[in-house]
Amino acid sequence: MARRRGRGEGSIAQRADGTWQGAVTIGYKDGKRQRKFYFGATRGAVSEKLKVALRDLQQGKPLPNERRTVAQFLDAWLKDVAKPRLRPSTYESYERMIRLHIIPALGRLPLAKLAPQTVQAWLNAQQSSGRVVQPAKEGAAAVEPDQEQAPAVEPMRTLSPRTVQYLRAILRTALRSAEKWGMVARNVAMLTDAPRSQRREIHPLTPDQARAFLVSIAGHRLYAVFAVAIACGLRRGEILGLRWSDVDLDASRLRVEQAMSRDEDGKRVFVEPKSERSRRTIAVPSVIVDALKAHRKGQLEERLVAGGQWRDNGLVFTNRTGGPLDEWKLGDQLHAMLKAAELPRVRFHDLRHSCASFLLAQGVAPRAIMEILGHSQISLTLDTYSHLMPGGHEEAAHKMDQLLRR
């Protein structure tokens, strides 16, 4: 009786067209041997592939499915990993970037054969020449020679360096799952160089401008919204998700427990804070405590006027019937108010930057600022606001002089 080829045994043979074929036994099903085939231009190339496959089998790792494309993997990853874990707005952003940029360029390539050179060429093309890497036509990507076929390029709009960095980060995150699941031998996105980009210039208000702005909107029903943004540094979504149950005016404290966002259908939803450090408790300045007390009184009056139309969501900042504020209209109102006060136009997020700059100017430690802003790492705080730190070099030189002078 002929001996069955044992699990992990491989064979190599030359095909009629001159290329080489190797096979490794991966098991038996219904008495029939199951094999996985590898192809290459030379016997040595196939031999190397079989060595890797045999090693993975011995270690109990699943062999990569060379027919699974990047698009098939990313579609499954979005559904099974990204959607359950990400905030709706973040998931929508990931899905859009994958659909519009990654899949058109890399989607037809076999996941197991995706090479760092291909990804790097695609990243470079996105920002340098306005050209996007495109794989060969369907069917051509499944060719069996040892080296991956060089992708073609087609004209496309140039993306900003920040956007290209974002694309690389999304692909790197997705391939981390593929590597963990044994679908790829390595995370090729980690082996690419991220494009350099200049950080967007921050334009915070000056203390005089902030005071002038608050004076100009005193008495407005949204006064407390902008005062909290400037004095406490909350993100817009965090402000719009703030509930009265999260605020302790007697203790001058507030907790960030949720944020307002939008789901993939554009519907307002309340989600977990951006990161674990974003869930935080901060001290509230007394001027803001007074503003919130006045705001609560005004909200109670609006509730009486609204009567049965009032929607009790427990939110601190609402429209006139208790519903959540519209974040985009809030930005438009800010611009109109700044224009009326003859002040520079800034984004709503720049009010948060203003808070950080004021704290730095008063000598508050960067770690305390990190905790107030809810940054995940102090490096983010330092990288974002280090240029706003007053006289840092001069102070360091002065202290060194004091230390070394006899």
C-alpha positions, -999 to 999 in steps of 0.1 A, spaced: 0 0 0 14 34 -10 23 56 19 3 88 23 24 119 22 25 131 58 13 165 70 39 191 62 57 172 35 62 191 3 70 184 -33 84 205 -62 81 199 -99 87 219 -131 56 226 -152 53 224 -190 56 262 -193 90 262 -176 78 276 -142 80 256 -110 53 243 -88 54 232 -52 28 217 -29 25 211 8 1 188 24 -21 206 50 -43 177 60 -71 154 49 -108 159 44 -132 129 37 -101 107 31 -88 131 4 -55 149 8 -57 187 10 -27 205 -5 -16 241 -10 3 250 -41 30 276 -46 45 288 -79 77 305 -89 100 313 -118 128 291 -103 130 260 -82 148 279 -55 120 305 -52 94 277 -47 117 260 -23 118 291 -1 81 294 -1 77 258 9 102 263 38 81 291 51 49 271 48 63 241 65 76 262 93 42 278 98 25 244 98 49 231 124 42 262 146 5 257 142 0 289 122 -26 290 94 -12 294 59 -20 326 41 -48 324 16 -31 338 -16 -65 342 -33 -79 366 -7 -75 401 -20 -68 433 0 -104 445 -8 -119 413 5 -99 415 37 -107 452 43 -144 447 37 -145 420 63 -122 440 87 -145 470 85 -175 449 94 -161 426 120 -135 447 137 -138 484 130 -175 489 132 -181 473 166 -151 492 181 -150 526 166 -171 557 172 -196 561 144 -179 592 130 -145 575 130 -159 543 114 -175 564 87 -142 582 81 -123 548 79 -149 534 55 -148 564 32 -110 565 30 -108 527 24 -135 529 -3 -122 559 -21 -85 556 -19 -72 522 -6 -94 497 -25 -92 515 -59 -54 513 -57 -46 481 -38 -78 462 -35 -73 437 -63 -38 426 -51 -36 393 -31 -34 402 6 -6 376 12 15 391 -16 12 428 -7 47 441 -6 62 471 13 75 485 -20 39 486 -35 25 503 -5 54 529 -4 50 536 -41 13 542 -36 18 565 -6 44 585 -25 22 588 -56 -7 601 -35 10 633 -25 39 639 -49 25 637 -84 -12 634 -80 -10 599 -93 -25 568 -76 -11 533 -78 -34 509 -96 -29 471 -98 -31 452 -130 -65 442 -143 -84 415 -125 -68 382 -132 -34 396 -138 -28 401 -101 -31 363 -96 -1 355 -117 23 330 -102 59 342 -109 80 348 -79 81 386 -80 49 407 -76 39 425 -108 47 462 -106 15 483 -103 6 509 -129 -3 545 -121 -32 566 -132 -38 604 -127 -57 614 -96 -60 644 -74 -30 650 -50 -38 644 -14 -23 664 15 5 649 35 -18 647 66 -44 627 45 -17 603 33 -5 598 68 -41 590 78 -44 565 49 -12 548 61 -24 547 96 -57 530 86 -39 504 65 -14 497 93 -42 492 118 -61 468 95 -30 448 86 -22 445 123 -53 423 126 -43 404 95 -9 397 110 -25 386 143 -48 362 125 -20 347 105 -33 360 71 0 378 64 35 371 76 42 408 84 25 441 85 39 457 54 25 491 62 48 492 92 77 489 68 69 521 49 79 556 56 52 581 65 52 613 45 64 644 63 38 671 69 37 705 85 14 707 115 -16 729 109 -8 763 124 -28 770 156 -45 804 159 -57 808 195 -73 839 208 -52 862 229 -64 868 265 -76 903 255 -95 889 225 -111 862 246 -123 887 272 -136 910 245 -154 881 229 -171 870 261 -181 906 269 -196 910 235 -219 880 239 -228 885 275 -265 877 280 -267 855 249 -283 821 255 -252 804 242 -227 824 263 -220 794 286 -212 772 256 -183 794 244 -172 802 280 -168 765 288 -149 759 256 -124 788 263 -120 782 301 -122 744 303 -109 733 269 -136 707 262 -140 694 227 -171 704 208 -186 670 210 -179 668 247 -196 701 254 -227 691 234 -228 657 252 -225 673 287 -254 665 311 -264 682 343 -257 649 361 -221 653 350 -218 688 366 -214 695 403 -216 733 407 -212 731 445 -179 714 442 -169 733 410 -163 701 391 -175 685 359 -170 650 344 -166 642 308 -186 609 304 -199 611 268 -197 631 236 -222 639 209 -214 624 174 -232 613 143 -237 578 130 -233 567 94 -268 579 86 -261 613 100 -283 608 131 -270 623 164 -258 598 188 -240 599 222 -208 579 223 -179 571 247 -152 597 250 -125 597 224 -100 578 245 -97 565 281 -79 597 292 -107 617 276 -130 604 303 -119 628 330 -130 651 358 -118 687 358 -120 717 381 -143 745 369 -132 781 374 -157 801 395 -165 824 365 -177 794 347 -197 781 377 -215 815 377 -221 812 339 -235 777 343 -258 787 371 -272 816 349 -275 792 320 -295 767 341 -319 794 351 -324 804 315 -329 768 305 -356 763 331 -374 794 318 -372 780 282 -386 747 295 -417 765 309 -423 782 276 -419 750 256 -443 731 278 -452 697 263 -428 702 234 -398 700 257 -376 670 253 -359 661 285 -325 648 275 -308 660 307 -283 680 285 -267 711 297 -267 728 263 -299 724 242 -320 741 217 -352 759 228 -371 726 231 -345 706 249 -330 688 219 -292 687 213 -276 717 196 -265 714 159 -227 714 159 -224 730 125 -248 758 133 -228 764 164 -197 770 143 -216 794 121 -229 813 151 -193 816 165 -181 831 133 -210 856 132 -203 866 168 -166 871 162 -174 892 132 -198 913 151 -172 918 178 -146 927 151 -124 898 162 -103 874 141 -122 844 126 -113 812 144 -127 777 144 -146 763 174 -117 740 181 -94 770 183 -113 779 215 -98 747 230 -64 757 218 -69 791 234 -75 774 267 -42 755 264 -23 786 255 -37 805 284 -27 777 308 8 776 294 12 813 297 3 811 334 29 784 340 6 754 344 26 722 341 22 704 307 10 672 324 -18 691 341 -28 706 308 -27 671 292 -52 659 319 -75 689 315 -76 686 277 -79 648 279 -49 641 256 -39 604 255 -2 612 258 18 641 271 38 640 239 7 651 220 3 681 244 40 691 240 41 686 202 9 707 198 17 735 221 54 737 227 58 767 204 34 786 227 54 781 258 67 816 267 105 821 270 113 784 274 149 786 260 157 819 279 144 804 311 165 772 306 196 792 299 190 814 330 186 784 353 217 767 338 237 799 344 225 800 380 236 764 385 271 767 369 281 802 380 303 803 410 
